[in-house]
Amino acid sequence: MTLPLTVEEVPGRGLVAVALTVRAGGDDDPPGRHGTAHLVEHLMFPRGAGEDSGHVALVEEAGGMCNAETHRDHTVFHTVAPADALPEILAWEARRLRRFAPAPATVRSENAIVAEEIRASDAGTRLWDTVLAALYPGARDAYGTVAELRALTPDEAEAFFRRHYRPERAVLSVAGDVDAGRTAELVEREFGGWTPPPVPCPADRTAPGPSPAPASASPSPSMPPSPSARPHGVTPRHEAPVPYHRDGVAIGHALADPRRDRGTYFAQAVLCEVLRRSRLPGLLTRTARLDAATVRCGYQGQWLASAAPDLALVLLGRAPGTGTDEAVGLWRDTLAELAAEPPGQEELRPALAVLRAACHRQADSLTARAVTHGRAALLFPGLDGTGPDTIPEHLAAVTAPEVSAAARALLTAPSTVRTLERATS
């Protein structure tokens, strides 16, 4: 199979960005080897000397920069360089795919680097993963687990690579001062011979999966309704408190699947911005029971960056004497107000302006454009509104009644609560 290619001509910049997006992430880690996808990402950047080991050095000598990111459902490798270096960039990209065969010493050294990244992850990062796992049982972060990675062998790393790094599971996207026809010729020349040996191919997870089960059907604790709306006889269940730098509450709400319901997903992104900018600050001025309140849309605050089940994370700081149920009730009452009455234009316009401006700023980067094109083609095939220039257009079309409907959807979607307690050490 030929490697799928997307090309965007952006004349006059003098630069080109190349992104290779592969459908392999933390959710694809083999049992007992959490972090394999992350480690394989590192192994694609061998650090030794010699022609076959200096990918980063070659790119930098050509005036470019390269990096990579492992997500829950994909890994993306991106490079930006002078446009006239495109033939070399593509040749080096294809070469490291064809010659992937990490030596034991390389696996050990990169394993140590990944382990240090895992240990250095802060409490905020770990909290996202704790809430994610409670909301979507079985979901795992893309970082990994040090103890499991320590046992991973070079053969296991290569087996993961051969199984997932294949033309039918990848997209190459190019954006910059290039000619589309010439770029296609170069890609065919360099990647036409990329034919990995046959292996059982993992199931394609780009198609929308089943909707999340109702919270009541999940073994993870569901978020209790506000005290005024709680059904009789229902007692909220909370797992053991999570050590944190302050006393608080973390609430995870399942977001709509953008492949099934793009309109609700975009409206929920706007809803979170309305809450962050005006409703939650207003809540803090009306009550002394909370001393902090914020909400972020999308895993780690990155929405539409993955096709994996996503969430909005609410963090509430509990003032002394405020219990978890009371804090959750205040949050739900705030959300219920928006569900009952749409926001006014004085709230909606600034929220839309902030989100659209952020999208436009990101789209100014050729690297971001190439990465977004790759994700759109691989993770959201055929779905309008996921390209770098169409996302702001779809945000601008969100109306106040749609934001109100998004609040109602969030109130009824699966959710989870974790109590946060100040760590004593």
N, C-alpha and C positions, 0 to 999 in steps of 0.2 A: 504494500500500500504506500502511496506517495504521501509524504508529510504535508498536511494541510498548511496553507500559507495565506496570510492576510498582509496587504501592503497599503500603507497610506502615504501618498506623496505630500510632503510639506516643504515646498521649495523655499530657498533663500536662507535656510538656517545653517547650512554648512555641516550639519551633524546628522547622524542616523542612530536610531535606537533599535535594538534587536531583542526580542523576548521569546524564550522557549518555555511554553507552559505545558506541564506534564500532569496528567490526572493521577497523581500519587501523593498522598499526604498522610497526616497522622492517623486518620481513620483507616488507612490501609496497612498499618503496622501489623506484622504477624503476632499471634498470641505469644506473650512472654518476651517480646522484643520491642517494647514501646520506645519509639524514637528512631526506628530504622529509617524512615523517610527523611528525617532530619539529618542523620548521619550520612546517608547517600548524597544528600545535597552538598554536604561538606566534601565528600570524596570526589565530587565533580570539579573541585578546585585543588588538585594536587600541588603541594608546596615545595617539592624537592627541586633539584637542579636538572638540567637536561631538556632536550627538545620536547619530550612527552610529558614533562612535569611542570612546565612553567606557564600555564594558561593565564594566570593573573598578570605575570610579568610581560607576556607577549601583548596582552591588551593594553597595559599601561605604556609600553614602549611605542605603541601605535597612537598614543594620545587619548586613550579611552579609559573607562572605568567599568567594572563589572561587579555584580553582587547577586544574591539569590534570597528567596523567602520560601519557607515551608509552611503551608497552611493545612487545615484539617482535611481538605479534599484535593489539593493540588500543590505543586511546587513550581515556582517560576524563576527562571534564570534570565537576568537582564543585563545588557551591555549598551553603553552609549559611547560613540567614538566619532572622529571626523568621517564625513560621508565617503571620502575616497578610500577609507579603510574597510568598507563593507565586504569586498571579496575575502580579505584575510579574516575578518571577524566570523564570517560564515564558515570558512574552512576550519578555523580553530574550534568552532562550536560543533561541527560535524565530527571532527577528529576525536574529541573527548567522549562523544557518544559511542563511536565505533571501537574505541580502545579502552573502554572502562574495564579495568582489572586491578583493583587496589591490592597492594602488597600488605602483608601482615603488619609491618612497621607503620605504614600509612594509616591503616585502620586504627591502630593503637593511638597514634598521635592525634588523629582527628576525633577519636572517641574521647580523649582527654579534654579537647577543646569544647566539644558538645557538652560534656559533663560540667564543665565550668560555667557554660551558659545557663544550664539548668539550675545550678546552685545559685547563680547570680540573679535569677528571676525574682522580682520583688513580690511583696505580699499582695499587691494589686493584681499582678498577673496570675498568681495562684488562686486568688479569689474568683476571678473569671472562670477558671477551670473547675473549681469546686461547684459553682452554681451551674455551669454547663452540664457537668456530670449528673447533678441532681435533677435537672430539667429534662435531659435527654440521656437516660441510662444507656451506658455503653459508649457514649461519645468520649473521645480522648483528645487532649491537646496535642499540638505538633512538636512540643519540646522533647518529650521523652522521659524515661525513668533511668536514673544513673545505674542502678543495680541490674536492670534488664539489659541495658546497652553494654555493660561491662562484659557480658558473656557472648556478645555477638561476634561471629567469625567472618573473615573475608568471604568465604563461600556463601554465607547467608546474605551478606551485603550484595554480592554479585547476583545471587538468585533473585533478590528483590528488584534489582535494577533490570534484569532481563525480563522479568514478569511485567513490570509497569512502564519502563522507558521504551516505548514502541511507537512507531508512526501513527498507529490508529488510536493512541491514547495521548497525543500531543498536538500542539499547534505552534507554528512559528509565525510571529508577527513582527513586521518591520514598519517603522514610521520615521520619516525624515526626508532629507534632500536627496531623493533617489528616484530612479525611473522604475515603474512597476514591472514593465516587461523585462528589463535587464535584471532586476532583482529575482524574478521568477526563474530566469535562465541560470543565475548563479546558484539558487537554491536547488534546482534540479541537478546541477553539476556536482554539488557537494553532498547533498542528502539522498540523491537517487540511489546510491548504493547502500543506504542504511536499511538492511534487511535482517533484523535480529532472528535468531533461530526460533522455530515454533515452540510456544509454551502455552499452557492454558491461560486464556486471557480473563482477567477479572471482569465481573459484571459491570456494565456501563451504568454509572450512577448519575448521569446527566439528566435522565428523565425524572420528573417529579415523583417522589415516593409517596407513601400513604400519609395522610394528615396525621399530626401528632395525636396520640390518644388523649382523651380527657384526663384532667389531672386526677380525678377520682379513681381512674383505672390504673394509675401509675403507682409503683411502690414507693416513689420518692414523695416527700411531703408536699402537699399542695398549699397554696397560699390561702389563708383564711379570709373570708369576706370581712368587711368592716363590721364593728360590733352591732351597728344598727341593722345590718342586712344578713347577719349570720343565721343560718337555719338552726332551729332548736335541735339540741342533741348532737351537734357537730362540734368536736373539740379539735382545734388546730394541732397538728403534729409538727414538731421541730426536731431536727437531729441535734447532735452535740454542738455546742457553740464553736465558732471558728475563731482561733486567735487572730487578732488584728491590732492595728496601732491605736484603735479607739473603740469605745462601745458603740454599737450601731446595729443596723439590719441591712442585709443584702437581699434583694428581691429580683428574681429572674422571671421575665415574661417571654413566652414563645412568640416570635414574630411570624407574620404571614410568609408563606413560601412565594418568592417573587416569580417563580415559574408557573405557579397556579393562580396567583392573585397579585399581579404586579401593582394594581391600583392601591390596594390596602397596604402593601409593603412600603410604597413611596409615601403614602399618607401617614404611616406610623413613624417614618423618619422625620417628617415635618412635625408630627405630634410631639416627639421627644424633644425637638428644638423649642417648640412653644413651651413645654413644661420646663425645660432647662433655663430659658431666658426670662420667663415671667411668672408662671404659676408656682414653681417651687420657691423662688425668692419671696413671692407673696405669702406663701405658706409659712415661711420662717419668720416673717414679720408679724404674723397673727398668733403664733403659738410659741411658748417657751419650752415645749416638750421635746422639740427637735432643735439641734444646733447646727445641722448641716443636711443638705438634700441635693442630690444630683441624679441625672439619668443619662445613659449613653446608649445609642442605638447601634446594634451590630456587635459581634464578638470582638473584644478589645477596642470597641469604638469604631470599627471599620465595617460599614454597611455596604452591601452589594459586592463584597470582596470574596465571597465564597457562595457555593450552592448548597453547602451543608446546612442542616437545621440551625437557625440563628436565634438570637435572643436580645432583648433590651435588659440592661442591668441598672437597677435603682439602688443607690446607696444612701441610707439615712443615718445621721448621727443622733444617737439617743442621749438626751440630757439626763442628768442624774435623776433617778426615780422613774424614768420612762421605760415601760416594758416593751417587748417585741410586738405583742398584739396591738398595743395602743399606737405604736409607730406605724405599723402596717395599716391600721384603720385610718390614720391621717392621710397616708399616701392614697389609699383607695378612694377616700372621700374626694381628694383633689382630682383624681382621674375621673371619678363619677361626675364631677361638675362639668368637665369637658365633654363627657359622653352625653350629658343631658342638654347642654347648650353649646353650640359651636363657638369657637373663639372669634372675637371681633377682628376687623382688618388691622387695627392698631397692634394686635399681637401677631397676626398671620403674616403681614407684609415683612416685618423685620426677620422673622424666622425663615421665610423663603429666601430673602435677600442673603442672609448669612450662608445658608446651605448652597445656594446657586453660586455665590462668589467663591466658596471653597472648591466647588467642582471646577469652575473656570480656572482658578489658580492651579489646580492639579493638572488640568488639561494643557496648561502652558508647557509642561515638561514632556519632552519627547519620550522619555522612559515611561512615564505614567500612561501616555497614549498607547504605546506598544503593549504594555502590560494589560491595560483595559481592553484593547482589541483582542488579545489572546484569551483573556477570561471570558469575554462575551462569546467568542467562537467555540470555546471548549466547554464552558460550564453552562452557558445560557444560549445554546444554538437556536436561532430562529426567533428569539425573544427581542422585540423592539424595546428601545429605551435603556440599553445597557452599554452603549458606546460612549466615548468621552464627551461628545458634543450633544448627545440626545438625553443624557441624564438630567442636565439643567432644564431642558425643555419639559420633561415630564414632571419635574418638581414644580415648575411654574404653573402647571395645570392643576395642581392640587387645590381643592376648594375647602372652605371652612366646614361645610357639612361633611365632607370626606374625612377631615381631621376628627370631627366628633364621632363618626362611625368607626374610625381607627381606634379611638379610645374605648368604645364599646367592645370592639374585637379584642383589645388587650385585656380588658376586664374578664372576659369569658374564656380566654385562651389558657392552656396549661401554664402553670406558674409554680414557683418554689420560693421558700423563705429560709434564710440562714441567719441565725443570731450571731452577731460579732461581739467579741469580748476583748477588752484591752489585754494584750499579752503582759504577763507579770515580769518576764525576764527581758 
